Amino acid sequence: MNHHDLEEGTELHLDFTKLKKVAACEEDIIPAIAQDHETGEVLIVGYANKLALETAQKQRMATFWSTSRNELWIKGKTSGDYLEIIEIRVNCEQNSILYRVVPKGKGACHTKDSEGKARSGCYYRRISDAGELLFG
């Protein structure tokens, strides 16, 4: 399956091997969620290591550790669609963080809608009761 069909299609192809792939990066990481401070919308779920968290605190921009590229990823550094951090929260077990952000670009997702505009977040489809993916 190509990326376009995966990202724009209506067939469900969940990657249940994702955490195995994440573990294979051999970096000490935790889940990092970016949430729109105003609307509460979950924009992105990624991972952060100590460097990503420290960079996020200094730069005030949502920062992740790319497990596929095995490198620091400051969201929006290349696209301009960065996420300004309002606050960083930690869960009760201290094994995940939540970036409360204000989007400062055209959208938070790397995919584009039918008009070529970046989507506000990565969760732009829903799963129907029949197991199909529906936009909106």
ROSE-4610 file (N, C-alpha, C; in Angstrom, 1 decimal, always signed):
// ROSE-4610
residu = [M/M/M/N/N/N/H/H/H/H/H/H/D/D/D/L/L/L/E/E/E/E/E/E/G/G/G/T/T/T/E/E/E/L/L/L/H/H/H/L/L/L/D/D/D/F/F/F/T/T/T/K/K/K/L/L/L/K/K/K/K/K/K/V/V/V/A/A/A/A/A/A/C/C/C/E/E/E/E/E/E/D/D/D/I/I/I/I/I/I/P/P/P/A/A/A/I/I/I/A/A/A/Q/Q/Q/D/D/D/H/H/H/E/E/E/T/T/T/G/G/G/E/E/E/V/V/V/L/L/L/I/I/I/V/V/V/G/G/G/Y/Y/Y/A/A/A/N/N/N/K/K/K/L/L/L/A/A/A/L/L/L/E/E/E/T/T/T/A/A/A/Q/Q/Q/K/K/K/Q/Q/Q/R/R/R/M/M/M/A/A/A/T/T/T/F/F/F/W/W/W/S/S/S/T/T/T/S/S/S/R/R/R/N/N/N/E/E/E/L/L/L/W/W/W/I/I/I/K/K/K/G/G/G/K/K/K/T/T/T/S/S/S/G/G/G/D/D/D/Y/Y/Y/L/L/L/E/E/E/I/I/I/I/I/I/E/E/E/I/I/I/R/R/R/V/V/V/N/N/N/C/C/C/E/E/E/Q/Q/Q/N/N/N/S/S/S/I/I/I/L/L/L/Y/Y/Y/R/R/R/V/V/V/V/V/V/P/P/P/K/K/K/G/G/G/K/K/K/G/G/G/A/A/A/C/C/C/H/H/H/T/T/T/K/K/K/D/D/D/S/S/S/E/E/E/G/G/G/K/K/K/A/A/A/R/R/R/S/S/S/G/G/G/C/C/C/Y/Y/Y/Y/Y/Y/R/R/R/R/R/R/I/I/I/S/S/S/D/D/D/A/A/A/G/G/G/E/E/E/L/L/L/L/L/L/F/F/F/G/G/G]
num = [1/1/1/2/2/2/3/3/3/4/4/4/5/5/5/6/6/6/7/7/7/8/8/8/9/9/9/10/10/10/11/11/11/12/12/12/13/13/13/14/14/14/15/15/15/16/16/16/17/17/17/18/18/18/19/19/19/20/20/20/21/21/21/22/22/22/23/23/23/24/24/24/25/25/25/26/26/26/27/27/27/28/28/28/29/29/29/30/30/30/31/31/31/32/32/32/33/33/33/34/34/34/35/35/35/36/36/36/37/37/37/38/38/38/39/39/39/40/40/40/41/41/41/42/42/42/43/43/43/44/44/44/45/45/45/46/46/46/47/47/47/48/48/48/49/49/49/50/50/50/51/51/51/52/52/52/53/53/53/54/54/54/55/55/55/56/56/56/57/57/57/58/58/58/59/59/59/60/60/60/61/61/61/62/62/62/63/63/63/64/64/64/65/65/65/66/66/66/67/67/67/68/68/68/69/69/69/70/70/70/71/71/71/72/72/72/73/73/73/74/74/74/75/75/75/76/76/76/77/77/77/78/78/78/79/79/79/80/80/80/81/81/81/82/82/82/83/83/83/84/84/84/85/85/85/86/86/86/87/87/87/88/88/88/89/89/89/90/90/90/91/91/91/92/92/92/93/93/93/94/94/94/95/95/95/96/96/96/97/97/97/98/98/98/99/99/99/100/100/100/101/101/101/102/102/102/103/103/103/104/104/104/105/105/105/106/106/106/107/107/107/108/108/108/109/109/109/110/110/110/111/111/111/112/112/112/113/113/113/114/114/114/115/115/115/116/116/116/117/117/117/118/118/118/119/119/119/120/120/120/121/121/121/122/122/122/123/123/123/124/124/124/125/125/125/126/126/126/127/127/127/128/128/128/129/129/129/130/130/130/131/131/131/132/132/132/133/133/133/134/134/134/135/135/135/136/136/136]
x = [+0.8/+0.0/+0.9/+0.6/+1.4/+0.9/+1.7/+1.3/+0.0/-0.2/-1.4/-2.6/-2.7/-3.8/-4.0/-2.9/-3.0/-3.5/-3.0/-3.4/-4.7/-5.1/-6.3/-7.4/-7.1/-8.1/-9.2/-10.1/-11.3/-11.2/-10.1/-10.0/-9.1/-9.6/-8.9/-7.7/-6.5/-5.2/-4.4/-4.9/-4.2/-2.8/-1.8/-0.5/-0.3/-0.7/-0.6/+0.9/+1.8/+3.2/+4.0/+3.3/+3.9/+4.8/+4.3/+5.1/+6.4/+6.3/+7.5/+8.6/+8.1/+9.0/+9.6/+8.8/+9.2/+10.3/+10.0/+11.0/+12.3/+12.2/+13.4/+14.3/+13.8/+14.7/+15.7/+15.5/+16.5/+16.7/+15.8/+15.9/+15.0/+15.4/+14.5/+13.5/+12.2/+11.2/+9.9/+9.0/+7.7/+6.7/+5.4/+4.4/+4.3/+4.2/+4.0/+2.8/+1.8/+0.6/+0.6/+0.2/+0.0/-1.5/-2.0/-3.5/-3.7/-4.6/-5.0/-5.5/-4.8/-5.1/-6.5/-7.0/-8.3/-9.4/-9.3/-10.4/-10.4/-9.2/-9.1/-8.8/-8.8/-8.6/-7.2/-7.1/-5.8/-5.2/-4.1/-3.5/-2.5/-1.6/-0.6/-0.3/+0.0/+0.6/+2.0/+3.0/+4.3/+5.1/+6.4/+7.2/+8.3/+8.7/+9.7/+10.8/+12.0/+13.1/+13.5/+14.5/+14.9/+15.3/+16.0/+16.4/+15.2/+14.2/+13.0/+12.3/+12.2/+11.5/+12.3/+13.6/+14.4/+14.3/+14.3/+14.2/+12.8/+11.8/+10.4/+10.4/+11.0/+10.9/+11.7/+12.8/+13.6/+13.0/+12.6/+12.1/+10.6/+9.9/+8.4/+7.7/+8.2/+7.6/+7.5/+6.3/+6.2/+7.3/+8.0/+9.2/+9.1/+9.4/+9.3/+10.6/+10.7/+11.8/+11.2/+11.7/+11.2/+11.8/+10.9/+11.3/+11.7/+11.1/+11.4/+12.7/+13.0/+14.3/+15.4/+15.0/+15.9/+16.6/+15.7/+16.3/+15.3/+15.8/+15.0/+14.1/+12.8/+11.8/+11.1/+11.4/+10.7/+9.6/+8.3/+7.2/+7.1/+7.1/+6.9/+8.2/+9.3/+10.6/+10.8/+10.4/+10.5/+9.3/+8.1/+6.9/+6.3/+6.8/+6.2/+5.0/+4.5/+3.2/+3.6/+4.2/+4.7/+3.6/+3.8/+2.8/+3.5/+3.0/+3.5/+3.0/+4.0/+3.6/+3.1/+1.9/+1.4/+1.8/+1.7/+2.2/+2.4/+3.2/+3.5/+3.0/+2.2/+1.7/+2.3/+2.2/+2.7/+1.6/+1.5/+0.4/+0.8/-0.1/+0.1/+1.3/+1.5/+2.6/+3.9/+3.9/+5.1/+5.7/+4.8/+5.3/+4.8/+4.2/+3.8/+3.6/+3.7/+3.6/+2.5/+2.0/+0.9/+1.4/+1.6/+1.9/+0.5/+0.2/-1.0/-0.4/-1.0/-0.4/-1.4/-0.8/-1.6/-0.9/-1.7/-1.2/-0.8/+0.3/+0.8/+0.9/+0.5/+0.6/-0.7/-0.7/-1.9/-2.6/-1.9/-2.4/-1.3/-1.7/-0.7/-0.3/-1.2/-0.9/-0.1/+0.8/+1.6/+0.7/-0.5/-1.4/-2.2/-2.7/-3.5/-4.9/-5.9/-7.2/-7.4/-8.6/-8.9/-8.6/-8.5/-8.2/-6.7/-5.9/-4.4/-4.0/-4.9/-4.7/-4.3/-3.2/-2.8/-4.0/-4.2/-5.3/-5.0/-6.0/-5.7/-5.0/-5.3/-4.7/-4.7/-4.0/-3.9/-5.1/-6.1/-7.2/-8.4/-8.3/-9.3/-10.3/-10.1/-11.1/-11.6/-12.8/-13.3/-13.7/-13.7/-14.0/-15.5/-16.2/-17.6/-17.8/-19.1/-19.4/-19.1/-19.1/-18.8/-17.3/-16.5/-15.1/-14.5/-15.3/-14.8/-14.3/-13.4/-12.9/-13.7/-14.2/-15.0/-14.3/-14.3/-13.8/-14.8/-14.2/-15.1/-15.6]
y = [-1.2/+0.0/+1.2/+2.2/+3.4/+4.4/+5.5/+6.5/+7.2/+7.5/+8.2/+7.4/+6.1/+5.3/+5.2/+5.1/+5.0/+6.3/+7.4/+8.7/+9.3/+8.9/+9.5/+8.5/+7.2/+6.2/+6.0/+5.2/+4.9/+3.4/+2.7/+1.4/+1.4/+0.7/+0.7/-0.3/+0.2/-0.6/-0.1/-0.4/+0.0/-0.8/+0.0/-0.6/-1.0/-2.3/-2.8/-3.2/-3.0/-3.3/-2.0/-0.9/+0.4/+0.4/-0.1/+0.0/-0.9/-2.0/-2.8/-2.0/-1.2/-0.4/+0.7/+1.3/+2.4/+1.8/+0.6/+0.0/-0.3/-0.6/-0.9/+0.3/+1.5/+2.7/+2.8/+2.1/+2.0/+3.3/+4.2/+5.5/+5.4/+6.0/+6.1/+7.2/+6.8/+7.8/+7.5/+8.5/+8.4/+9.0/+8.6/+9.3/+10.8/+11.6/+13.0/+13.4/+14.0/+14.4/+15.9/+16.4/+17.8/+18.1/+18.9/+19.2/+20.7/+21.1/+22.5/+23.1/+24.1/+24.7/+25.3/+25.9/+26.5/+25.5/+24.6/+23.7/+22.3/+21.9/+20.6/+19.5/+19.8/+18.8/+18.2/+16.9/+16.2/+16.4/+17.0/+17.3/+16.2/+15.8/+14.8/+14.0/+12.7/+11.9/+11.4/+11.7/+11.3/+10.8/+10.9/+10.4/+11.5/+11.5/+12.5/+11.8/+12.1/+11.7/+13.0/+12.8/+13.9/+15.2/+15.0/+16.1/+16.8/+16.0/+16.6/+17.5/+17.0/+17.7/+19.0/+18.9/+20.0/+21.1/+20.6/+21.5/+22.2/+21.5/+22.0/+23.1/+22.8/+23.8/+25.1/+25.0/+26.1/+26.9/+26.2/+26.8/+27.2/+26.6/+26.8/+26.4/+25.3/+24.7/+23.2/+22.6/+21.2/+20.5/+19.6/+18.9/+17.5/+16.6/+15.2/+14.5/+13.2/+12.4/+11.5/+11.7/+10.9/+9.5/+8.5/+7.2/+6.5/+7.1/+6.5/+7.0/+8.3/+8.9/+8.9/+8.6/+8.6/+9.9/+11.0/+12.3/+13.3/+14.4/+15.4/+16.0/+16.2/+16.8/+17.9/+19.2/+20.3/+20.6/+20.3/+20.4/+21.8/+21.9/+23.1/+23.9/+23.3/+24.0/+24.2/+23.2/+23.3/+23.9/+23.4/+23.8/+25.2/+25.6/+26.9/+26.6/+25.4/+25.1/+24.6/+25.5/+25.1/+25.2/+24.6/+24.5/+25.2/+26.4/+27.2/+26.5/+26.2/+25.6/+26.7/+26.4/+27.2/+26.6/+25.3/+24.6/+23.1/+22.5/+21.0/+20.4/+19.3/+18.6/+17.2/+16.5/+15.1/+14.3/+13.0/+12.2/+11.7/+11.0/+10.6/+9.7/+8.8/+7.8/+8.3/+9.6/+10.2/+9.4/+8.9/+8.1/+8.6/+9.8/+10.5/+12.0/+12.8/+14.3/+14.8/+15.9/+16.6/+18.0/+18.3/+19.7/+20.4/+21.4/+22.2/+23.4/+23.5/+24.3/+25.2/+26.2/+27.1/+26.9/+26.4/+26.3/+27.6/+27.7/+29.0/+29.0/+28.0/+27.9/+27.6/+26.9/+26.6/+25.3/+24.4/+23.2/+22.4/+21.4/+20.6/+19.3/+18.8/+17.5/+17.8/+16.8/+16.9/+16.6/+16.1/+15.8/+17.0/+17.1/+18.2/+17.8/+18.7/+18.4/+18.5/+18.3/+18.4/+19.7/+20.8/+22.1/+22.4/+21.4/+21.6/+22.3/+22.4/+23.1/+22.1/+22.4/+21.5/+21.3/+20.0/+19.7/+20.2/+20.6/+21.1/+20.1/+18.8/+17.8/+16.5/+15.5/+14.2/+13.3/+13.6/+12.7/+13.3/+13.2/+13.8/+12.8/+11.5/+10.4/+9.7/+9.2/+8.4/+7.0/+6.0/+4.6/+4.4/+4.0/+3.7/+2.4/+2.1/+0.8/-0.4/-0.1/-1.1/-1.3/-0.5/-0.6/+0.2/+1.1/+2.0/+3.3/+3.9/+5.2/+6.3/+7.2/+8.3/+9.7/+10.6/+11.9/+12.7/+13.6/+14.5/+14.0]
z = [+0.0/+0.0/+0.0/-0.9/-0.9/+0.1/+0.4/+1.4/+1.0/-0.3/-0.7/-0.3/-0.7/-0.3/+1.2/+1.9/+3.4/+4.0/+3.5/+4.1/+3.5/+2.3/+1.7/+1.4/+1.7/+1.3/+2.4/+2.0/+2.9/+3.4/+3.1/+3.6/+4.9/+5.9/+7.2/+7.1/+7.4/+7.4/+8.6/+9.8/+11.0/+11.2/+11.6/+11.8/+13.2/+13.5/+14.8/+15.2/+14.3/+14.5/+14.9/+15.0/+15.2/+16.5/+17.6/+18.8/+18.7/+18.0/+17.7/+17.0/+16.0/+15.2/+16.1/+16.9/+17.8/+18.8/+19.3/+20.2/+19.5/+18.2/+17.5/+17.3/+17.5/+17.3/+18.4/+19.5/+20.6/+21.3/+21.2/+21.9/+23.1/+24.3/+25.4/+25.2/+24.9/+24.5/+25.3/+25.2/+25.8/+24.8/+24.8/+24.0/+24.3/+23.2/+23.3/+22.4/+23.0/+22.4/+22.2/+21.0/+20.9/+20.8/+21.6/+21.7/+21.6/+20.7/+20.6/+21.9/+22.4/+23.7/+23.7/+22.5/+22.5/+22.3/+21.4/+21.0/+21.7/+22.2/+22.8/+21.8/+20.5/+19.4/+19.6/+19.5/+19.5/+18.0/+17.9/+16.6/+16.1/+17.0/+16.7/+17.9/+17.7/+18.7/+18.2/+18.9/+18.5/+19.8/+19.7/+20.8/+21.2/+22.4/+22.8/+23.7/+23.5/+24.4/+25.2/+26.0/+26.8/+26.0/+24.9/+24.1/+23.5/+23.0/+22.4/+23.5/+24.7/+25.7/+26.1/+26.2/+26.5/+25.4/+24.2/+23.0/+23.0/+23.3/+23.4/+24.4/+25.6/+26.7/+26.3/+25.6/+25.2/+24.1/+23.0/+21.8/+21.9/+22.9/+23.0/+21.7/+21.1/+19.9/+20.1/+19.8/+19.9/+19.2/+20.0/+19.4/+19.8/+18.8/+18.9/+18.6/+18.9/+18.4/+17.2/+16.0/+14.9/+15.0/+15.3/+15.4/+14.1/+13.0/+11.7/+11.1/+11.4/+10.9/+12.0/+13.2/+14.4/+14.6/+14.6/+14.7/+15.4/+15.9/+16.5/+15.4/+15.7/+14.8/+15.5/+15.1/+15.6/+14.6/+15.0/+14.1/+13.6/+12.2/+11.6/+11.2/+11.6/+11.3/+9.8/+9.0/+7.6/+6.9/+7.4/+6.7/+7.2/+8.4/+8.9/+9.7/+9.7/+10.4/+11.9/+12.6/+14.0/+15.0/+16.1/+17.2/+18.4/+18.7/+19.9/+21.2/+22.1/+23.3/+24.3/+24.9/+26.0/+27.3/+27.4/+28.6/+28.2/+29.1/+28.9/+30.2/+30.0/+31.1/+31.1/+32.2/+32.3/+33.0/+32.6/+33.2/+34.6/+35.2/+36.6/+36.8/+35.8/+35.9/+35.4/+34.9/+34.3/+33.2/+32.3/+31.2/+29.8/+29.9/+28.6/+28.9/+27.9/+28.0/+27.1/+27.4/+26.6/+26.4/+25.1/+24.7/+24.4/+25.2/+24.9/+24.1/+22.8/+21.8/+21.1/+20.5/+19.6/+18.2/+17.2/+15.9/+15.3/+14.7/+14.1/+12.6/+12.0/+10.5/+9.9/+8.8/+8.1/+8.6/+9.3/+9.8/+10.5/+11.2/+12.0/+11.3/+10.4/+9.7/+8.4/+8.1/+6.8/+5.6/+5.8/+4.6/+4.3/+3.1/+2.6/+2.3/+2.4/+2.1/+0.6/+0.1/-1.4/-2.0/-1.2/-1.7/-1.6/-1.1/-1.0/+0.3/+1.2/+2.5/+3.6/+4.4/+5.4/+6.4/+6.8/+7.7/+9.1/+9.9/+11.3/+12.2/+12.0/+12.8/+12.0/+12.6/+11.9/+12.0/+12.8/+13.0/+12.2/+10.9/+10.0/+9.5/+9.9/+9.4/+10.7/+10.5/+11.6/+11.1/+12.0/+11.6/+11.8/+10.7/+10.8/+11.5/+11.8/+12.5/+11.5/+10.2/+9.2/+9.0/+9.7/+9.5/+8.4/+7.8/+6.7/+7.3/+6.6/+7.0/+6.3/+7.1/+6.7/+7.0/+6.0/+6.2/+7.0/+7.9/+8.6/+9.9]
